[in-house]
Amino acid sequence: MLVDTLRVSVKNVGGYVIKHKFDAISQDRPLSGVVAAVDRLCRMVKARITPRHLAALVEKLRAEFGADIVLLARIVHSVSVLSPEFVSPVVEEETGGGDKMNTRSVSFTLLRFMRLISSPKRPVMLFLDDLQWADDTALDLIHTFLSDTMGSCVFFVGTYRDNEVHASHPIFDLMQKLENSHVPTNKVSLTGLDQEDLNTMISDALCLYPRICDSLSNIVIQKTKGNPFFVFEFIKSLKDRGLLRYNFHQNRWVWDEDTIRAEEITDNVLHLLSCKMNGLSDNVQLLLKVMACFGTRTDESVIRFLSESAEYSGVRDGLTRAVGDGFIERNKEGSFNFVHDKVREAAYNLIPESDKTQFHYNLGKALHSVCEGKDVGETILLIASQINHGKDCILKNDELCMPIVRLNMAAGKKAMDSFRHKTAYSYLEAAFSLLPDDCWESHYEISLRLGFMMANAANSSCKYDVAESVLKRILKEAHCTEDKLPSYFLLSQILQAQGKVVDAYNTCSSILTQLGETVPESVTPETAGAMIPETLRLYNEVYGDDWLGNMMEDSTLRNVVKFYSEMATCAFFIKVPHVVAYFVCRVVQLSLQNGVCQHTPLAFLQLSNIIHQGGNEIEFAHRIAKNAMSLSEKFIISDAELRLHFYNAVGNLEWFHKCAQSLRGSFESALSSGNANAGFLCAAQSILYSIVSGEKELTLLLKEIDYYLHLLRTYKSEMAKNYLLNSRRTISQLIDRGETTSIEEKECLGDLNDPGNRFLDSFYFHQTLRNFWLGYSERSRHFAQKCFAQIQKGMYTTRIVKFYYGLNTLDMLKKKMNASRRKEVEEIIAFMKITGMHSDSNYKNKLELLEAELHGLSARHREAVALYDAAIASAKTAKFINEQGLACEKAGFYYKGKLDARNAFVYFQQAHACYEEWGSRVKVEVIQRELDHFSSIDSNNT
């Protein structure tokens, strides 16, 4: 009743209410229930919004998900009712590296959907009943919804029986997580009705004064402890037994409390219900027992299938009678529910304890015999679940084992296709348990296939240790290298997901040796350096329209390329650039010589990146990158990995705002597709582009980065943590020197004196950036010099550092002229002119500002003034609000030095407005002091 009042309130404001009830029978598939509730939400939305609003929603879904809409459609099938184009694709069985989508990526995809569906005007209330039967996967999804800070509007109501949960139940972990995430929660403990309220209820029902009903109420509360459902059933049993009856002479209900007390009426409502059910017809009892085996809800199709078998032909008649008797109700989706979980429990108790296993088994066999050879969809999971209760019966009959193994494999595949990975693993594990001890000899092919499916399901459930154990068994038992390849590849991905990148690298090296490749134990910079020009020469000779159509036919070569590509990725994460270059060149050479495969586009992007980092042949590098992106359309490849390498390769050439926005989108795509490591690296790069270009207001950027850090903790990923924390500290310093925006968590940078430290480049870059904007020119210049030794010269960050270095040096020249430093500035200006030729939008304003400052030093007033204005205009055109403010600030100080107070004041006002829009209170305060200075001068003059 309490939930019903909330439901009405939500509907009154235009919101949606979705619900699911967990039960003990279907504990192995709790996430499925939440997904099913979201699935029903699609149909609600379609039924309640206007065609115009529906069209707008469909457009939002297209814009948000893009190509990822197929992932959403695989999870939420009813998204197709919103638009027929949103259809789940046919999924082929995975035989390679495994489906990267996992439980977390499913949760994130659903979260993206909920952000679009829910809003303050149309909130979504999610009601989950009997959470004591939910597991951590379902509750983690709830935490994902409720802790989201990026736009979803979900109101959650959950109920559980506190006498049926232990201290370690995941529900208490959920409560703690919600508290840690600062999600406001209320906990309400519901007890039974007290005697006064119960007496009022009975008085109203019997139309008698409360004082007359006191004696009856005393008995009822003793027997039921005030539980409303128990009260209802108890009073019905009194009426059915004639102990509560209507007296027509007295025109009122009467009872004899002494007789009721004398009767040994149990205070167990289950017994009351069971007694009532024992008096029902055989068909009704059969129906109740059958439905109890399936849980609280049974689809109509299951009843239809069962009614086709001789043993269960009476269930349809039983269903009609059970609905009439009030035990079963039909819901809006067309399936049938027990009216209360105690009714289901009582129905299940109709089956003697000693017969329950056999009853489940016979039920499954009957369904299987009717459905065999038919496409029964989700029903195959129910069939397998019921039959698996009879494992001992199956093992006694060798002829039964293999058909049931195949049934469980089909059920596991069905569950995997809709991302119910934990459910899938339970079926696959059941299948493996039915194989004989010598299965690797007697049933080799099915053992190999089943083992890999189990490892894939465990990996997708984020149970990496289980997956690793299964894969090691496969690698031990497999007969040949070819049979081991998928397992080796999946193992390397699992190791990377756990941050064991070196182990993944060695795993790939081992299998490449088995494939006949000579993998050097150590790659020297000289070896890698020699391969680059050789690879570029081959690229120029071979690449063209004719070559693009050639596919790599040799399966062994495709595997070689796949593992070389993995080694390059591992080396990239370990930050050993010359090793990356070596393996990338190897993949490119093999592709150019033997045809393209799905790993070719990424290798081309990595090659482009390598060329670009060298600082030469920028246009050639850009051409290779563009060709790689075109080539990628032939294959299904992670967008995040492509974008990450693409913007590393051509970040200098693409507008910085576009880079930030595209990488931000790739982050969401990566988390939906299960490629979290690449996704978080995209997020880190997106933040960096946004900081240097002023793409986003700083407090919003801080909120975004805190969101990424929150997800990092959820994913237990360390891959991009230091980069994000480093960026966060910079943003915090730019806002208010960290006075109100800093957090306790700091970067783990390791030994800063170790030249092999892979975080040094990020550390020095941020130190350069922070000190520049905070006005510490010499300190910024010091760290910029360290940057030049760490950051490869082709990176866009090198150009940003050179810009800051040039301005810092000019500040020092204003204090004291120095010929060598002036020459440094002139060299930087020459460098920026070359850079600007390739990307006017990113560097024109920077070049103009450097030249304005140099002309100002050289007393070329007219040129300086024109270039300051040009730098301001170019920054405004590029939407670099931070650098527009910087150019105004520099112009203001230039005019101040010229004692031109009027113009100085105008430019400082413009700088103040820009910095305020950017969200840097530090810079606003600096400029405000200058404005106050001019105001005080005006006041004194007055």
N, C-alpha and C positions, 0 to 999 in steps of 0.2 A: 504493500500500500504506500509506503514511504517513497519507493522508487517511482510508483505510478504518478504521484504528485509532481515529482521532478520531470517526468516524461511529458506531462501536460504543459508545464512551464516552458520547457525547451521547444515544444511544438508551437506554442503560442507566439514565440518570437521568430518563427520561421526556421528553427533548427531541425536536426535529424536525430533520431534515437535508434541506435543499433545495439543489439544484445547477443550474448551467447552464454550458454550454461554448460559448465564443465561437468564431467561425471567420472566415476572411478573406472568404468569400462573402457573409455577412450583416452586413458592417460597417455598413451603412446603418441597421440596426435593433437596435443593442446593448441599448438600454433595454428593448426588448420581451422579451429573454431573461430579465432580472431580474424583470420583471413576471410572466412565465410561471412562474418559480420560485415567486414568492409565490402565484400562482394555484394551483399544485400543493399548496402548504401548506394551503390551505383543505380540500382533499380528504383530506389526511393527518389534519388535526384532526378532521374529521367521522368518519373511520374509527377513531380511537384513543381518543376520550373518551366517557364515559358520557352517556346522555340527560340526566341531571341537570346535569352539567357543561356540556353543550352548551347547555341552556336558560339557564344562568347566563351563558355567553359571549355568547349572542344578546342577552340583556338588557343586558350591558355595551356591546355594539356600538350598540344603540339609544340608550343614555344618552350615549355618547361622540359619536356622529355625528349623531343626530337626523335632520334633513332631508338632511344631507350624505351619508347612506348611499347615495343614488343616485349620487353622485360616485364613491364607492368601488366600487360595482357596475359602473360604466362602465369602471373601470380593471381591477379584479379580478373577472372574470365569475363565477368559481367561488365567490364569497362567497354565491351563491344556494344552494349545497348546505348551508350552515349554517342558512339559513332561507329558505323560498320567498318571503318578503316582500322579501328583498334582491335585487331584480331590476333589471337595467339598463334604463332607460327608452329608448324609441325616440327617437333624436336627429334633429331636423329640421335641414336645412341652414341655417347661419348666414348671414344677409344684412344684419345690422345692424352693431353695433359689434364683432363678433367674440367668440368664446368666450374668457373671461378666464382659463380654466385654462391653465397653462403647465407647462413641465418641472419647475419648482420646486414648483408646487402639487401636481403628481402625486407628487413625492418626499415632500412633507409629508403628504399623505393616506395614502401607504403607511406612513410612519413612525407615524402615529396608529394604524393597524391593527396594526403590529408591537408597539406598546406593550401592546395588549390580548392579543395571541396569545402573546407571549413573557413569560417570568418566570424568576426563579432556579430554580424547580422544573421549569419546562418551557422551557429555553433553545432558541433557534433557531440552528442552524449553517447559514450560507450559504456554499456552496463554489462559487467561480467559477473555471473553468479557462480557460487561454489568454487571460489579461488583455491580452496584447499586441494583441489584436484589439478590445478594448473602447475606447470613446471617453469623452470627458469627462462626457457625460450619465449614463452607467451608473456611472462612478466617483464622480460627485457624489452619486448616490443612496447608494452605499456609505458615503461620508463622512457623509451625513445620518443613516444608521442608527447608525454607530459613535460619532459625536460627541454623540449625544443624551444629555442629562443628566436627562431627565424620566421614565425608567421602562422603556425598552426593554431587552431582554436578548438581544443578538445577538452571536454569535461568528462571525467572518469568516475564511475561508481563501481566499486567492487565489493562483493560480500563473501564471507567465509565463516565456517563454524569454528570457533576458537577451541572447541573441545576435540577437533579432528586434525589439528596441526601441532607439530613439534617445534622446538625452539630453533632448529636449523632449517625450517621450511623457507623456500625462496621468497615467500610473501613478506617476511620480515626484512629480508635483504632489499626488496623493492622499497619498503617504507624508509629504510635508511638512505637509500640512493636518492629518493625524492627529497628527503630532508637536506641531504648534501648538495643537491642541485637547486635548493631554495624554491622548490615547488610547494605552494601552500596546500596543506592537506587538513582534513578533518576526520577524526576517527569516532564513530558512533557505535556504542555497544547496545545491542537490542536484547532485552530480557523478555521473559514471558509477561503476559498481562497480570497486573496485580488484582487482588480480589475485588476491589471496588469497581475497576474498569470491566472486569469479567462479569460481575453481577449486572452492571449496566447493559452490557451486550446481551446477556441472557434475558434480562428484563425486556429489552426492546424486541428480541426475537419472539418471545412468548406472549408479548403484550400484557405483561403483568407488572404490578408495582415492584420496585426493587426489594422492599422488605420481605415480600412473599417468596422471592427467588433466592434469598440468602442461603437456605439450607441446601438447595441444589448446587448453588455456586461453590459452597464449601467442599462438596464431594468432587466436583469437576476440577477445581484447582489442585486438590490433593492428587488426583489421578494424572493430570496433564501438565502440571507446573506452569500453567498459563500459556503454553504454546498454542497460537491461534489455530494452526492446522489440526493439532491433536484435539483441541477443544471441539472443533467442528466434527471430526470423525467420532469422538466419544459420544457427543450428543446424538449423532445419527445412529450410533449403535444402540443407545438407550431406546430410541424410538423404534428401531427395527426389532428389538427384543421385547417391546411392549412395556418397558419400564418407564417410559415417558409417553403419555398418550393424551389425546384430547377428550375431555369429558363433556358430552353434549348436554347433559342435564345441568352442569354447572357453567357451561359455555366458557371453559378455560382449560388450559393445560394443567395436568396433575401428575404427580409422581409420589412414590413412597420411598422416602430416603432410607428407612430401615431395610426395606427389601433390596434397594440398590447396594447398600453397604454389605448386606448379607450375601449377595451374589459375589462370587470371586471374579470380579471383572478386572482384568490386568490393566496396569497403568502403562503398558507398552502399546503404542499406536500401531506398530508393525503387526502385532498379534491381532489387533482388531481388524486391520485390513486383510490379513491372511485368512482369518475366519470367514470374512465376507467373501473373499475370492474363492475359498474352497467350496462355496455353495454355487458357484457359477458353472455354466455348461462347459463341456470339454473343449469346444472350439474357442470360447473366450479365454479359458485358462491357457490353452496352447498359444493363442495370440499374445497374451500377457507375458508368458515365459519367453517367447521368441523375441519380442520387442525389448524385454529386459536384458537379453544377451547383447543387444546392439547399443545399449545406453539409453539416454533420456529421449533420443530422437531417432525415428526410422523413416527412411524415404518410402514413398508409395511404390516406387519401382521394385523395391526389395520384397514388399508384400506380394506384388504381382508375380515376381519370379517364383517365390515360394509356393504360391497357390497352384502353380503348374505341376508341382510334385505331388505324388500320391500321399506321402506322409504328412504334408503340411497343407493339403487342399482346403482345410477348414479355416485357415487363418483369415481369409477375406470376410467370411461370415462372422468370425469372432471379432474382427475389427469393428464391424458395424455395431455389434452389441456392446463392445467395450466403450465405444464413444457414447452410446446411449446411456450406459450405466455410469458415466462420469469419470471413468478411469483414464481415458485417452481423449485428447483434443487435437483437432486438425489446425495447423498454423497457416499463415498467409502464403508460405512458400509451397504448400501442398504436401508437406511431410506431416508425420504424426508424433505427438509428444505425450509423455505421461503428465498428468496435471500437477504432480508434485514428485520430487525425487524419492519421498518415502513410499509413494505408490509403486515406483519402479523397484525399490528395495524389497517391498513386500512381494511383488510379482516375481522377482528373482528368487526369493525364498520359497516359492512354490516348487522349485526344482530342489530335490534333496541334495544336500552337500556332496554326498558320495556319487551323485549322478551328473553333477554340473559339467565336469570335463567332457564326459561322453555326450552330453546334450549339445554343448558348443560344437563338438567335433561332427556329430550327425547333422547339425544345422548347416555347418559349412559344406559338408559333403553334398547335401541336398541342393544347396545353392549352386555349387560347382557343377553338378551334373546337369542342371537346367541351363546354366550360363555358358558352359564349355563351348568354345568356338564362336561366341558372340562378343561384340564390342560392348562391354557393360560399364565402361567408364570407371567411376569411383567405386562401384560395387565390388570390384576385384580386391580392394583393400579389406572390405568386410569379410569376403569369402576366406581370404588368407588368414585373417585374424581369428576367425572361428575355427578353422581347421587346425591352426597351430596349437590350440588348446589340447589337441590329441596327439601330441608329439610321440608319446610312448606307444600309442596304437600304430602310428605310421612307421616307427622304427622296427616294429615287429614284422612288417610286411615289406620286403625289399622292392616289390613291384610298385608300391605306393610312393616310395621315397623320391624318386627322380621327378615324377609329375608334380609333386608338392614343392620340390625344390624350384622347378620352373615357374610354378604359380607364385611363389614368394619373390622370385626374381622379377616377374612381371609386375607384381604389386610394388616392389622397391623402385622399379623404373618409373611406374606411374607417379609415385610419391616424389621422386627426384625431379620429374618433369615440371612439377608445380612447386618445387623448392621446399618440400617438406622433408628436409634432409635427415632429421632425427628419426622421423617415422620410417623413411626409406631404410635407414641403417637397421632398424629393428626387424624388418622383413628379410633383409639380406643376411643378417646374422642368423635368423631362424633357418633360412635356406642352407647356410653353411653347416649348421649343426646337424642337418639331416644327411649330409654326405658321409660316406664310410671313412674309416681311419686312413685307408690307402687312396683317398680321393685323387691325390696328385699323380697316381699311377693309373687308377681305374677310370677316373673321369677328369682327365687333365684339362681339356678345353674348357669345360664348364667351371672347374675350380679356378682356372686362370681368369676367366671373365668375371666370375662372381667375386673373387678376391679384389680385383681392381674396382668393381662397383662399390664394394664395402669401403675401400680406402677413400674413394671419391666422396662417398656419403659422409664418412667420418671427418674428412677434411672440410667439407662444406658445412658441417655442424660445429666447426672450430675445435674439434677434438683431435688436435694434431698428434698427440702421443699415440692414440689408437690408430690413426691413419698410418703413422710411421711404422708401427709394429706390424700392421697388415702388409705394408709394402715390403718390409724386410723379409717377411715370410715368402712373398711372391718371388723376390729376387733370389732367395735361397732355393726355391723349388722349381722355378721356370727352367725349361730345357735348353733354351738358346737365347742369344743376345737380343734377337728380334722380339721375342716375347717379353723381354724385360724392359724394352724401351719406354712404353707408356708409364710404367711404374717408376723408372728412374727420373723421368721428366716431372711427374707429379711430386716425387720426393724432393726434387730440387726446389719446386715452388713452395712446398710446405716449409722447407728449411728457410727459405727467404721470408716467408710470412712470419716466422718466429724470430727473425733478425739474425739467423745463423747463415750469413751470406757466404762466409769463407767455406763452410761445409757444403753449401749448395754449389759453389765454384768447383770444389774438389770432386763432387759427385759427377758433375758434367764432364770434367776432365777425364775421369775414370771411364765413363761410357764412350767418350770419343776415342780413347785409346783402343777400346774393344771393337770399335767400328773401323779401325785401321788408320786412324788419323795420328799424326805425330804432333802431340801437344807439348810445347816447350815447358819445362818445369818453371822457368822464370823468363819473362819477356823483358828485354832491355829497351830503353828509349831509342837506342840506335837501330835495333831490329824493327821496331814499330815505325820509326821515322823513314826507313827505307821502303816499307810497304806502301806508304801513302802515295808517293808519286807514281809508283808502279800501278796502283789501283786506279788512280785518276787517268793515267794513260789508257788503261783498258776500258774505263768508262767512256772516254772520248771516242775510242775505236768502235765500241760495240753498241752503245745506247742509241736507240732510235725506234721508229714506229714498228719496224719489222721485228725487232728483238722483244718489244713489249708483249707480243702475242705468244711468245714461247713460254710454256709452263714447264717447271722442273718435273720430269716424269719419274726419275729414279727415286724410289722411296728411301733407299739408304742415304742418298745425298740429301734428301729433305730432312731426314733425322739428323744428319751431320750439321746442316745449317741451323736446325732448331736448337741443338745443344751449344753450338758456337754463339748463337744469339743470346742464349741464357748466360753464358760465361761473360759476354760483353756487358749484359745488364748487371751481373754481380760485380764486375770490376767497376762499373759506373757508380754503384752504391758504396763500394769500398773506397772510391775516389782514387783510382790508379789510372790516370788518363792514357798513358802510353799502352797499357794492357787493353783498355777499351779499344784504342785505335787498332791494335793488332787483330783482335777478333772481329771487329767491324769490317776491317779490310778483307779478312778471310771470307766472311759471309758475302760481301759485295762481289769479290772475285768469283766465288762459286756460282753466284746468281748470274753474273754476266757471262760466264762460260757455259752454264747448263740450263738457264731459264729461271723464271721468277717463281717464288712461292710466297706464302703469307708472311714470312720473316724478312723478305727483301725490302719492303717499304721502310720499315723501322731501321734497317741497316743503312739504307740510303740517307735517312734523316740524321743518323748518328755520324755518317761520313761528312755530311754537310756541316754538322756541328763542329767536327774536328777541323775542317778547312777554315771555318769561320773563326775558330779560336786561335788559329795561327795568324789572323789579322790580315791575310792576303786573299786575293781572288774572291772578294765578297759576293760579287754578282754571280760567279760560277757556283758558289756555295748555295746561294739563293735559288738558282735554277735547279740544282739537284734536289733541294728541299721541296720545291713546287712539284717537280716530277714525282717525288716520293709520295706526296699527298694525293696526286692523281692516281698513281699506281695502287694506293691503299684501297681505293674504291672497289677493286676487284676481289678484296678479301674481307673477312670479318676480323677486325683487329681492334684492340682496346683504343678508344679515342684518346684516353688520358695519356697513354704512353706516346702516342703519335704527337699530340699537342705539346707535351712536355719537351720532347726532343725538337719539334718544329720551332717552338719559340726560343729554345736555347740556341738553335741554329740561326734564326732570322730575327731575333728579338730587336736587333739594331734597326731593322728595316721596316718592321710593322709598327704601326702607331701603338704606343705604350698602353693606352686605354683599351685598345682592342685586345692586346695580349692579356691584360688583367682580367677582362670580362670573359674571354674565351677559356682561359685556364680555370676561372671560377666555375664555369659550366662543366668543364672536363672533370673537375673534382667531384661534382654530384654524379656525373655519369660513371665515374670510376667506382664510387662507393656503391652505386646500384648494381654494377656488373661484377663486384667482388674483387676489384683490383685496388685495394685500399692503399698499398704503399705508393703506387703511382698517383693516386688521388691526393694524398696528403702532400706529396712533393709538388703537385700542381697548385694546391692551396698555398703552399709556402712561396712559390714563384709568383702567384697572383698577388699576394700581399706585398711582395717586394716591388713589383711593377706599380702597384697602386700607391705605395709610399713615395717613390721617386717622381711620380707624375702627378700627384694630387688628384688621382682618379676618384677618390672617395673621401668624404669628410672624416676626419681622424677619429672622432668618437664612434662613428658607425664602423669604421675599420677595426677599432678596438673590440667592439661587440662581435664582429665577424671572426676575429682571430681567437677570441675567447670561446666562441662556438667550435672552431676547429680544435682547440686544445681540449675542450670537453669531449669531443668525439674521439680524439686521440686516446684519452684515458679509457673511454668505453672500449675501443678497439685494442687497447694494450699495445699500441704501435709506437715504436721509438724512432722510426725512420726519419720523420721531419720535425720531431719535437724541438730540437735545439734551434733549428732555423726559425720556427714559429715563435719560440720564446725570445730569440734575439730580436726579431721584428717587433714583438710586443713591447719589449723594453724601449726600443727606439720610438714607437708611437707614443708610449707613456711619457717619455722625456719630451717629445715635441708638444704634447698637450699641456702638461703642467710640471715638467721636470720630475714626474713620477710621484708628486706629493699626494695625490688622491687616486691615482689610477694604477699604481704599481701592485704587483702580487708577490707572494712569498716565493713561489716557484721560480727558480733561476735556471739558466742554461748550465749544462754539464759540459764544459768546453775542453776538459782534459788539460794536458800540459801545453801551454802556449809557446813553450820553447822548442817543442817537437815539430820539426819541419814537415813531418808526415801527418800531423793532426789535420783531419779532413774538415774541421770547423773553422780553421784559421782564416780562410778567405771570407767567410760570413762574418766572423768576429771583427776583422779589420775593416771590412766594408761598412758595417754598422757604426763602428767607432768613428770612421771618417764622416759619415752622414750626420750622426748625432752632434758631433763637435762643430761641424760646419753650421748647422742650423741654430745651435745654441750660442754661436758667436766666438768659439774658441779656434781662431784661424790657425795658429801655430800647431796646436794639438791635432787638429783635423789634417793638416798638411803632413805631420809626422806619420799618422796612421795611413794616409794615402800612399806614402812612399812604401810602407809595408805591403799595402794592397798590390802595388805593381809587381812585387816579387811573388805574390800568391795567385792572383787572378789572371787567367790566361787572357792575352791581349785582345782576342777577338770578341770577348763577352761584352754585352751592353753595359754591364756594371763597370767595366774598365773605363768606358767613355764617360759614365757618370762621375766616377772618381777623378778622371782627368779634368772635368769641368769644375768640380769642387777644388781640386788642387790648383787650377789656374786662378780661380777667384781668391783662394787663400793667399796665394803668392802675390797677387795684385794688392791685397790688403797690407801685406808686409812691405811691398814697394812704396805704398803711400806713406809709410813711416820712415823708410830709408831706401833710397834708390840703390840697386845692385845690378850690375850688367848681366851677370850669369843668370840671375833670377828673371830678369826681363827677357832674356833669350829663351828661358823655359816657357814663359808665357807665350811668346811668339811661336814656339814649336807646337804648343798645345793648340793655338789658334789655327795653325796650318793643318794639324791633325783633324781638328773639328770641321774644317772646310772640306776635307776629303770625306769624312764621315757624313756630313750634311748632304753631299752629292747623292748618297744612297738612301737617306731618309730625312727629307726636309722637315717633316712634321715633328720629328723627335728632337732635332738638333739645331734647327735654324735659330730659335730664340736663345739658345745657349751660346752659339757663335756670336750673335749680335751683342749679347750682354758682355762677353769677354772683350770684344772689340771696343764697345762703348767705354768700358773701364780703362782699357789701355789708351784710348784716345784722350780720355779725361786726364790721365797721368801725363800725357804728352802735350797738354794744353791745347788740344784741337777741339775747341768748344763746340763748333757747329757740327762736326762729325759725331762727337760724343752725344750731344743732345738728340740728333737724328737716330742714332743707334739705340739709345735708351728707349725712345718711343717705338722703334721697330721691334726691339726685344719684347716690350710689353704687348704690342699688337700680336706678334707671332705666338707668344705664350698663351694669349687669350684665344687665338684661333685654334691652337692645339689643345685647349682646355686644360692646360697645366696651371691650375689656380695658384699652386705654391710658387711656381717660378714666375708667374705674373706678379705676385706680391713681392718676390725677391727683386725683380727688375725695377718695380716702383720704389722699393726700399733703397736700392743702390742709386737710383736717380735722385731720390730725396736727399741722400747724404752728399751726392755730387753738388746739388744746388746749395745745400747748407754750407759746403766748403767754399762755394763761390759767394756766400753771403746773400744769396737770393732767397730770402725767407718766404716770399709769396709762392714761388714755384716749389720750393722744398716742402711747404705745408701741403700743397695740392697733391704731390706725389706720395707723401706720407699718409695722407688720408686714403688714397687709393690702395696703398700697401695694407693699411689697417683693415679695410673692407675685404681684401683678398685673404689675408691671414685669418680673419674672423670666419669667412666662408670655409676655409680649409680646416678650421677647428683647432688651430695652434694658439692656445692662450699665452704660451711663452713669447711667441713672436708678436702677438697683439700687445702684450705688456711693453715690449721693447719699443714698438712704434708709438704706443700711447705716451710713453715718456717724452719722445721727441715732439709729439703734438702738444703735450702740456708745456714743454719748454717754449714753443712758439707762442702759445696762448699767454704765458706769463710775460713774455717780451711785449706782446701787444697791450697787455694790461698795464705794464709799466710805462709804455709809450703814451698810453691814454692819460 
